[in-house]
Amino acid sequence: MTIVAALLAAGGGTRYAGATHKLLARSLAGRSVIEQSVANLIAATIDQTSDETGDRVIEGPVIVVTGAVQLTLPEAVEVRHNPNWASGQASSIQVAVSAAEQRHADFVLIGLADQPGIAPTAWRAVAAAPPEHLIVVAAYDGRRGPHPVRLHRSLWPMLASTGDGGARTLLRDHPALVHEIDCEGSAFDIDTLEDAQQWRSS
């Protein structure tokens, strides 16, 4: 079982009224939203659960899908630019899926860059779920995340190529395939200036 992990960071963040893009907003500790989200995923790939063969579960570098704003990212990640970012989140998922296909991966593991509260343990828990589960999604305090989400390659052709539905439509249309994993952390996402202020104070 091989998994490619991707963080979606391409959106325009149009609801955010701050002086910068929302991914560049900083916490009181000085780390930006994108820096925190990337650090969490990198930590998950460094200290990850292994499968029964002892092999690493998450394959290769972390994929970060960029678009609307230029981001300074660590060398440990692989940047994939989405020129069609304005068409919606679905196009960024297609970029992530393309990266997974190029690596002949069994699963793609997807999260959002504007959710800095997703802990490394959440990424690892979803990644390490049994391979017979075709759709695996994180839940926090009994509520579906819905990120990160792990999707088997057999489902990739069902994903939309445009729009903002992302993987939600797939989860909605195929509930029998969805397996939830209780995770630590939070799926709180930063969409507005008020969200960023709440994140800073938390």
SVG drawing of the C-alpha trace seen along z (x, -y; Angstrom):
<svg xmlns="http://www.w3.org/2000/svg" viewBox="-25 -45 40 52">
<polyline fill="none" stroke="black" stroke-width="0.4" points="0.0,0.0 1.5,-3.3 0.1,-6.7 1.0,-10.2 0.1,-13.0 -1.0,-16.4 -1.8,-19.7 -4.1,-22.0 -3.0,-25.6 -4.2,-27.1 -7.4,-29.0 -7.8,-32.7 -9.2,-33.1 -11.7,-35.7 -13.6,-35.8 -10.5,-36.9 -10.3,-40.7 -6.8,-40.9 -3.8,-42.7 -2.3,-39.4 -3.6,-36.1 -5.1,-34.1 -2.3,-31.4 0.2,-34.1 -1.6,-35.2 0.7,-34.6 0.1,-33.1 1.3,-34.8 4.3,-32.5 5.2,-34.0 4.4,-30.9 2.1,-31.5 -1.0,-29.3 0.8,-27.6 4.0,-27.1 2.0,-25.4 0.0,-23.2 3.1,-22.1 5.1,-21.4 2.3,-19.2 2.2,-17.1 6.0,-16.9 6.1,-15.7 3.6,-13.0 5.7,-11.7 8.9,-11.7 7.4,-9.9 4.8,-7.8 3.2,-4.4 4.6,-1.7 2.6,1.2 3.2,4.9 6.3,5.0 8.0,2.2 7.9,0.0 7.0,-3.7 3.3,-4.3 3.4,-7.7 5.5,-7.7 7.8,-10.5 7.8,-14.1 4.8,-16.1 3.0,-17.6 1.8,-21.2 -0.6,-22.4 -0.2,-26.1 -2.2,-28.6 -3.4,-32.1 -0.5,-33.3 3.2,-32.8 4.3,-30.7 7.7,-30.2 7.9,-26.5 10.6,-24.2 12.8,-22.2 11.3,-19.0 8.1,-19.5 7.3,-19.1 5.4,-22.1 2.7,-21.5 1.2,-24.6 -2.5,-24.6 -3.0,-27.1 -6.8,-26.5 -7.1,-27.2 -9.9,-29.8 -12.2,-27.0 -12.4,-25.6 -10.9,-23.1 -11.7,-20.1 -9.0,-21.2 -6.4,-21.2 -7.5,-17.7 -6.9,-16.7 -3.3,-18.0 -2.8,-15.9 -4.2,-12.9 -2.0,-13.4 1.1,-13.4 -0.2,-10.1 -0.8,-8.5 2.8,-9.4 4.0,-7.5 1.7,-4.5 0.3,-5.1 -2.6,-3.1 -4.1,-6.1 -3.9,-9.8 -4.1,-11.5 -5.5,-15.1 -5.7,-18.0 -6.3,-21.7 -3.6,-24.3 -6.0,-26.6 -6.5,-24.0 -3.4,-24.4 -5.0,-22.5 -4.8,-19.1 -2.2,-17.3 0.5,-15.0 -1.2,-12.2 -4.4,-12.8 -2.5,-12.6 -0.8,-9.3 -4.1,-7.8 -5.9,-8.3 -2.9,-7.2 -2.5,-4.0 -6.1,-2.8 -6.5,0.7 -6.3,0.8 -9.7,2.4 -11.2,-1.0 -11.5,-2.8 -12.4,-6.2 -11.0,-7.1 -11.8,-10.5 -10.8,-12.1 -13.4,-12.9 -12.8,-15.2 -14.9,-15.0 -17.4,-12.7 -17.8,-15.0 -16.5,-14.3 -13.6,-16.6 -13.7,-16.0 -9.9,-16.3 -7.5,-14.7 -9.2,-12.2 -7.7,-9.2 -9.0,-8.0 -8.3,-4.7 -7.2,-5.0 -10.3,-3.1 -12.3,-6.2 -10.1,-8.9 -12.0,-8.8 -15.2,-9.7 -13.7,-13.0 -14.9,-16.2 -12.5,-18.4 -14.1,-21.7 -16.1,-23.4 -15.6,-23.6 -17.2,-20.3 -13.8,-18.6 -14.1,-15.1 -17.3,-15.9 -19.5,-14.9 -17.7,-11.5 -18.3,-11.0 -21.9,-12.0 -22.6,-9.8 -20.9,-6.7 -21.6,-6.6 -21.1,-2.8 -17.4,-3.2 -16.6,-5.9 -14.7,-4.9 -14.2,-7.5 -11.2,-7.6 -11.3,-9.5 -8.4,-11.9 -6.6,-14.4 -6.5,-18.1 -9.1,-20.2 -10.5,-20.7 -11.1,-24.4 -10.4,-26.3 -9.4,-29.9 -11.6,-31.6 -12.1,-35.1 -10.1,-37.6 -12.1,-36.7 -11.1,-33.0 -7.4,-34.1 -7.8,-36.1 -9.4,-33.2 -6.5,-30.9 -4.0,-33.4 -5.7,-33.5 -6.1,-29.7"/>
</svg>
